[in-house]
Amino acid sequence: MNSDDNPISNDPFALVDPQLWLITSAFQNHRSGLIATFVTKASIVPDCPRFVIGLARQHETCRLIKESGSCVLHLFSREQTHWVEQFGVPSGSQTDKFQSTSTQTIKTGAPVLSDAICAFDCQVEQSWETGDRILFLLQVVGVKMLNPGTPLRFTQMWNTASTELRQTLSVLLVRDQQIDRQAILKWREEAE
């Protein structure tokens, strides 16, 4: 693959190669999931595990997390790269992203993908609006190791994705950047 094909190849922030996370949530018989890179461990205390995640406000999964107060964070491997298209491309408000995917639950009732490497079942402790994102501070209430594997990173996914998927993701990235830019500028304007 030519580095010019990568939409972030000239971006110094691309030096940070985040793991891809699949985040799921459910509320009132509706469930959804999305692919995220803004997931950070937020505690070094073993008996008080926490994460901070940042999700774009326009996504259905973000809405479900706000309403249910819970979600599951999944790490997944290169063998599950198809989940990027399954959970990262269609809208969760218009399609069942879980078709042909085995799920279970741990404690909160949010869907756990049985084929993931591991799942962190979480409850929202706090949230903050930041214009384009909602930041959620999550308390881990259950953890389940599901399958062996090495977590997939963004660059690895990008380099192995089909040309069609890379094109689709590039279009979605530009669309989301436009939505997020407007939300950030409006938020900054209102904060002044």
Buried (B, 14 or more C-beta within 10 A) or exposed (E): EEEEEBBBEEEEEBEEEBBBBBBBBBBEEBBBBBBBBBBEEBBEEEEEBBBBBBBBBBBBBBBBBBEBBBBBBBBBBEEBBEBBBBBBBBEBEEEEBBEEBEBEBBBBBBBBBEBBBBBBBBBBEEBEEEBBBBBBBBBBBBEBEBEEBEBBBBBBBBEBBEEEBBEBBBEEEEEBEEEBEEBBEEBEEEEE
